[in-house]
């Protein structure tokens, strides 16, 4: 599974919209949208923030 699919799955499992996730992790809605559509990949700090927010291992969010 790719990062974009994992991110979307984690978000949906928690009942969040893209906007709610963006607000919670302090990234723009367009950034979340680009990540979920596979148009952009997050950097290290963004991955760390997402892993902490979703309470998952960094490797899990990367699909490793």
Backbone as XML, in Angstrom:
<?xml version="1.0"?>
<chain id="A" units="angstrom">
  <residue number="1" name="UNK">
    <atom name="N" x="0.844" y="-1.177" z="0.000"/>
    <atom name="CA" x="0.000" y="0.000" z="0.000"/>
    <atom name="C" x="0.890" y="1.242" z="0.000"/>
  </residue>
  <residue number="2" name="UNK">
    <atom name="N" x="0.507" y="2.238" z="-0.740"/>
    <atom name="CA" x="1.283" y="3.471" z="-0.842"/>
    <atom name="C" x="0.901" y="4.454" z="0.272"/>
  </residue>
  <residue number="3" name="UNK">
    <atom name="N" x="1.796" y="5.415" z="0.511"/>
    <atom name="CA" x="1.565" y="6.431" z="1.540"/>
    <atom name="C" x="0.206" y="7.099" z="1.369"/>
  </residue>
  <residue number="4" name="UNK">
    <atom name="N" x="-0.128" y="7.487" z="0.140"/>
    <atom name="CA" x="-1.380" y="8.207" z="-0.113"/>
    <atom name="C" x="-2.587" y="7.394" z="0.345"/>
  </residue>
  <residue number="5" name="UNK">
    <atom name="N" x="-2.554" y="6.093" z="0.123"/>
    <atom name="CA" x="-3.654" y="5.219" z="0.513"/>
    <atom name="C" x="-3.703" y="5.027" z="2.038"/>
  </residue>
  <residue number="6" name="UNK">
    <atom name="N" x="-2.543" y="4.908" z="2.633"/>
    <atom name="CA" x="-2.465" y="4.730" z="4.083"/>
    <atom name="C" x="-2.973" y="5.978" z="4.793"/>
  </residue>
  <residue number="7" name="UNK">
    <atom name="N" x="-2.553" y="7.139" z="4.328"/>
    <atom name="CA" x="-2.998" y="8.389" z="4.940"/>
    <atom name="C" x="-4.517" y="8.517" z="4.862"/>
  </residue>
  <residue number="8" name="UNK">
    <atom name="N" x="-5.064" y="8.256" z="3.701"/>
    <atom name="CA" x="-6.513" y="8.367" z="3.528"/>
    <atom name="C" x="-7.245" y="7.371" z="4.427"/>
  </residue>
  <residue number="9" name="UNK">
    <atom name="N" x="-6.739" y="6.159" z="4.489"/>
    <atom name="CA" x="-7.355" y="5.134" z="5.336"/>
    <atom name="C" x="-7.322" y="5.536" z="6.807"/>
  </residue>
  <residue number="10" name="UNK">
    <atom name="N" x="-6.185" y="6.021" z="7.281"/>
    <atom name="CA" x="-6.071" y="6.460" z="8.672"/>
    <atom name="C" x="-7.046" y="7.599" z="8.968"/>
  </residue>
  <residue number="11" name="UNK">
    <atom name="N" x="-7.137" y="8.526" z="8.036"/>
    <atom name="CA" x="-8.032" y="9.674" z="8.221"/>
    <atom name="C" x="-9.492" y="9.228" z="8.287"/>
  </residue>
  <residue number="12" name="UNK">
    <atom name="N" x="-9.889" y="8.384" z="7.358"/>
    <atom name="CA" x="-11.270" y="7.918" z="7.297"/>
    <atom name="C" x="-11.617" y="7.059" z="8.515"/>
  </residue>
  <residue number="13" name="UNK">
    <atom name="N" x="-10.679" y="6.196" z="8.934"/>
    <atom name="CA" x="-10.905" y="5.365" z="10.123"/>
    <atom name="C" x="-11.228" y="6.204" z="11.356"/>
  </residue>
  <residue number="14" name="UNK">
    <atom name="N" x="-10.670" y="7.390" z="11.394"/>
    <atom name="CA" x="-10.892" y="8.273" z="12.539"/>
    <atom name="C" x="-12.043" y="9.250" z="12.313"/>
  </residue>
  <residue number="15" name="UNK">
    <atom name="N" x="-12.703" y="9.115" z="11.174"/>
    <atom name="CA" x="-13.874" y="9.932" z="10.894"/>
    <atom name="C" x="-13.572" y="11.398" z="10.644"/>
  </residue>
  <residue number="16" name="UNK">
    <atom name="N" x="-12.401" y="11.662" z="10.071"/>
    <atom name="CA" x="-11.988" y="13.042" z="9.816"/>
    <atom name="C" x="-12.131" y="13.409" z="8.344"/>
  </residue>
  <residue number="17" name="UNK">
    <atom name="N" x="-12.496" y="14.639" z="8.083"/>
    <atom name="CA" x="-12.429" y="15.170" z="6.726"/>
    <atom name="C" x="-10.988" y="15.610" z="6.482"/>
  </residue>
  <residue number="18" name="UNK">
    <atom name="N" x="-10.667" y="15.891" z="5.239"/>
    <atom name="CA" x="-9.331" y="16.414" z="4.943"/>
    <atom name="C" x="-9.111" y="17.738" z="5.680"/>
  </residue>
  <residue number="19" name="UNK">
    <atom name="N" x="-10.134" y="18.566" z="5.740"/>
    <atom name="CA" x="-10.033" y="19.870" z="6.412"/>
    <atom name="C" x="-9.773" y="19.688" z="7.909"/>
  </residue>
  <residue number="20" name="UNK">
    <atom name="N" x="-10.482" y="18.754" z="8.529"/>
    <atom name="CA" x="-10.282" y="18.505" z="9.956"/>
    <atom name="C" x="-8.876" y="18.000" z="10.242"/>
  </residue>
  <residue number="21" name="UNK">
    <atom name="N" x="-8.372" y="17.121" z="9.380"/>
    <atom name="CA" x="-6.999" y="16.636" z="9.538"/>
    <atom name="C" x="-6.013" y="17.779" z="9.351"/>
  </residue>
  <residue number="22" name="UNK">
    <atom name="N" x="-6.214" y="18.580" z="8.325"/>
    <atom name="CA" x="-5.320" y="19.715" z="8.063"/>
    <atom name="C" x="-5.257" y="20.640" z="9.271"/>
  </residue>
  <residue number="23" name="UNK">
    <atom name="N" x="-6.409" y="20.946" z="9.851"/>
    <atom name="CA" x="-6.444" y="21.817" z="11.035"/>
    <atom name="C" x="-5.742" y="21.173" z="12.223"/>
  </residue>
  <residue number="24" name="UNK">
    <atom name="N" x="-5.941" y="19.874" z="12.396"/>
    <atom name="CA" x="-5.375" y="19.166" z="13.554"/>
    <atom name="C" x="-3.851" y="19.082" z="13.493"/>
  </residue>
  <residue number="25" name="UNK">
    <atom name="N" x="-3.298" y="18.924" z="12.307"/>
    <atom name="CA" x="-1.841" y="18.762" z="12.185"/>
    <atom name="C" x="-1.145" y="20.023" z="11.676"/>
  </residue>
  <residue number="26" name="UNK">
    <atom name="N" x="-1.920" y="21.084" z="11.483"/>
    <atom name="CA" x="-1.376" y="22.392" z="11.098"/>
    <atom name="C" x="-0.696" y="22.404" z="9.729"/>
  </residue>
  <residue number="27" name="UNK">
    <atom name="N" x="-1.352" y="21.718" z="8.773"/>
    <atom name="CA" x="-0.943" y="21.785" z="7.381"/>
    <atom name="C" x="-2.139" y="22.304" z="6.602"/>
  </residue>
  <residue number="28" name="UNK">
    <atom name="N" x="-1.910" y="22.798" z="5.409"/>
    <atom name="CA" x="-3.020" y="23.327" z="4.624"/>
    <atom name="C" x="-3.862" y="22.190" z="4.041"/>
  </residue>
  <residue number="29" name="UNK">
    <atom name="N" x="-5.100" y="22.512" z="3.754"/>
    <atom name="CA" x="-6.000" y="21.549" z="3.119"/>
    <atom name="C" x="-5.424" y="21.105" z="1.780"/>
  </residue>
  <residue number="30" name="UNK">
    <atom name="N" x="-4.851" y="22.029" z="1.032"/>
    <atom name="CA" x="-4.298" y="21.665" z="-0.276"/>
    <atom name="C" x="-3.118" y="20.693" z="-0.133"/>
  </residue>
  <residue number="31" name="UNK">
    <atom name="N" x="-2.344" y="20.828" z="0.934"/>
    <atom name="CA" x="-1.235" y="19.900" z="1.172"/>
    <atom name="C" x="-1.764" y="18.501" z="1.463"/>
  </residue>
  <residue number="32" name="UNK">
    <atom name="N" x="-2.757" y="18.405" z="2.336"/>
    <atom name="CA" x="-3.360" y="17.102" z="2.644"/>
    <atom name="C" x="-3.932" y="16.489" z="1.363"/>
  </residue>
  <residue number="33" name="UNK">
    <atom name="N" x="-4.605" y="17.298" z="0.579"/>
    <atom name="CA" x="-5.194" y="16.826" z="-0.671"/>
    <atom name="C" x="-4.126" y="16.303" z="-1.623"/>
  </residue>
  <residue number="34" name="UNK">
    <atom name="N" x="-3.022" y="17.022" z="-1.750"/>
    <atom name="CA" x="-1.929" y="16.589" z="-2.634"/>
    <atom name="C" x="-1.318" y="15.283" z="-2.145"/>
  </residue>
  <residue number="35" name="UNK">
    <atom name="N" x="-1.157" y="15.140" z="-0.826"/>
    <atom name="CA" x="-0.629" y="13.887" z="-0.285"/>
    <atom name="C" x="-1.559" y="12.725" z="-0.601"/>
  </residue>
  <residue number="36" name="UNK">
    <atom name="N" x="-2.860" y="12.919" z="-0.381"/>
    <atom name="CA" x="-3.823" y="11.836" z="-0.599"/>
    <atom name="C" x="-4.019" y="11.512" z="-2.075"/>
  </residue>
  <residue number="37" name="UNK">
    <atom name="N" x="-3.739" y="12.438" z="-2.942"/>
    <atom name="CA" x="-3.861" y="12.190" z="-4.377"/>
    <atom name="C" x="-2.538" y="11.756" z="-5.009"/>
  </residue>
  <residue number="38" name="UNK">
    <atom name="N" x="-1.501" y="11.640" z="-4.194"/>
    <atom name="CA" x="-0.211" y="11.180" z="-4.686"/>
    <atom name="C" x="0.544" y="12.195" z="-5.516"/>
  </residue>
  <residue number="39" name="UNK">
    <atom name="N" x="0.156" y="13.460" z="-5.413"/>
    <atom name="CA" x="0.827" y="14.508" z="-6.184"/>
    <atom name="C" x="2.056" y="15.056" z="-5.473"/>
  </residue>
  <residue number="40" name="UNK">
    <atom name="N" x="2.164" y="14.760" z="-4.176"/>
    <atom name="CA" x="3.266" y="15.276" z="-3.373"/>
    <atom name="C" x="3.497" y="14.313" z="-2.216"/>
  </residue>
  <residue number="41" name="UNK">
    <atom name="N" x="4.746" y="14.216" z="-1.776"/>
    <atom name="CA" x="5.066" y="13.410" z="-0.600"/>
    <atom name="C" x="5.508" y="14.326" z="0.530"/>
  </residue>
  <residue number="42" name="UNK">
    <atom name="N" x="5.157" y="13.976" z="1.752"/>
    <atom name="CA" x="5.564" y="14.806" z="2.888"/>
    <atom name="C" x="7.047" y="14.623" z="3.206"/>
  </residue>
  <residue number="43" name="UNK">
    <atom name="N" x="7.623" y="15.643" z="3.821"/>
    <atom name="CA" x="8.993" y="15.554" z="4.289"/>
    <atom name="C" x="9.046" y="14.850" z="5.643"/>
  </residue>
  <residue number="44" name="UNK">
    <atom name="N" x="10.250" y="14.734" z="6.178"/>
    <atom name="CA" x="10.463" y="14.014" z="7.437"/>
    <atom name="C" x="9.604" y="14.569" z="8.573"/>
  </residue>
  <residue number="45" name="UNK">
    <atom name="N" x="9.633" y="15.872" z="8.788"/>
    <atom name="CA" x="8.894" y="16.463" z="9.910"/>
    <atom name="C" x="7.389" y="16.263" z="9.760"/>
  </residue>
  <residue number="46" name="UNK">
    <atom name="N" x="6.893" y="16.353" z="8.546"/>
    <atom name="CA" x="5.466" y="16.131" z="8.316"/>
    <atom name="C" x="5.108" y="14.673" z="8.594"/>
  </residue>
  <residue number="47" name="UNK">
    <atom name="N" x="5.947" y="13.743" z="8.153"/>
    <atom name="CA" x="5.711" y="12.324" z="8.432"/>
    <atom name="C" x="5.706" y="12.064" z="9.935"/>
  </residue>
  <residue number="48" name="UNK">
    <atom name="N" x="6.634" y="12.673" z="10.617"/>
    <atom name="CA" x="6.716" y="12.521" z="12.076"/>
    <atom name="C" x="5.448" y="13.053" z="12.731"/>
  </residue>
  <residue number="49" name="UNK">
    <atom name="N" x="4.996" y="14.215" z="12.307"/>
    <atom name="CA" x="3.778" y="14.819" z="12.845"/>
    <atom name="C" x="2.572" y="13.910" z="12.610"/>
  </residue>
  <residue number="50" name="UNK">
    <atom name="N" x="2.464" y="13.365" z="11.418"/>
    <atom name="CA" x="1.342" y="12.483" z="11.095"/>
    <atom name="C" x="1.392" y="11.194" z="11.907"/>
  </residue>
  <residue number="51" name="UNK">
    <atom name="N" x="2.573" y="10.611" z="12.048"/>
    <atom name="CA" x="2.716" y="9.378" z="12.821"/>
    <atom name="C" x="2.327" y="9.607" z="14.281"/>
  </residue>
  <residue number="52" name="UNK">
    <atom name="N" x="2.745" y="10.722" z="14.840"/>
    <atom name="CA" x="2.390" y="11.048" z="16.219"/>
    <atom name="C" x="0.888" y="11.280" z="16.334"/>
  </residue>
  <residue number="53" name="UNK">
    <atom name="N" x="0.327" y="12.030" z="15.413"/>
    <atom name="CA" x="-1.103" y="12.326" z="15.453"/>
    <atom name="C" x="-1.936" y="11.044" z="15.386"/>
  </residue>
  <residue number="54" name="UNK">
    <atom name="N" x="-1.583" y="10.158" z="14.466"/>
    <atom name="CA" x="-2.351" y="8.928" z="14.289"/>
    <atom name="C" x="-1.918" y="7.807" z="15.236"/>
  </residue>
  <residue number="55" name="UNK">
    <atom name="N" x="-0.864" y="8.073" z="16.014"/>
    <atom name="CA" x="-0.346" y="7.091" z="16.976"/>
    <atom name="C" x="0.043" y="5.779" z="16.289"/>
  </residue>
  <residue number="56" name="UNK">
    <atom name="N" x="0.797" y="5.933" z="15.208"/>
    <atom name="CA" x="1.313" y="4.775" z="14.474"/>
    <atom name="C" x="2.822" y="4.926" z="14.320"/>
  </residue>
  <residue number="57" name="UNK">
    <atom name="N" x="3.469" y="3.830" z="14.064"/>
    <atom name="CA" x="4.898" y="3.813" z="13.807"/>
    <atom name="C" x="5.176" y="4.515" z="12.479"/>
  </residue>
  <residue number="58" name="UNK">
    <atom name="N" x="6.296" y="5.208" z="12.406"/>
    <atom name="CA" x="6.661" y="5.906" z="11.178"/>
    <atom name="C" x="6.746" y="4.976" z="9.983"/>
  </residue>
  <residue number="59" name="UNK">
    <atom name="N" x="7.226" y="3.760" z="10.197"/>
    <atom name="CA" x="7.314" y="2.787" z="9.094"/>
    <atom name="C" x="5.923" y="2.388" z="8.615"/>
  </residue>
  <residue number="60" name="UNK">
    <atom name="N" x="4.968" y="2.321" z="9.549"/>
    <atom name="CA" x="3.614" y="1.933" z="9.166"/>
    <atom name="C" x="2.980" y="2.967" z="8.234"/>
  </residue>
  <residue number="61" name="UNK">
    <atom name="N" x="3.183" y="4.229" z="8.539"/>
    <atom name="CA" x="2.577" y="5.274" z="7.707"/>
    <atom name="C" x="3.249" y="5.328" z="6.325"/>
  </residue>
  <residue number="62" name="UNK">
    <atom name="N" x="4.460" y="4.828" z="6.251"/>
    <atom name="CA" x="5.163" y="4.776" z="4.960"/>
    <atom name="C" x="4.872" y="3.483" z="4.190"/>
  </residue>
  <residue number="63" name="UNK">
    <atom name="N" x="4.177" y="2.563" z="4.856"/>
    <atom name="CA" x="3.848" y="1.300" z="4.219"/>
    <atom name="C" x="4.996" y="0.318" z="4.212"/>
  </residue>
  <residue number="64" name="UNK">
    <atom name="N" x="5.902" y="0.466" z="5.176"/>
    <atom name="CA" x="7.062" y="-0.464" z="5.256"/>
    <atom name="C" x="6.797" y="-1.589" z="6.213"/>
  </residue>
</chain>
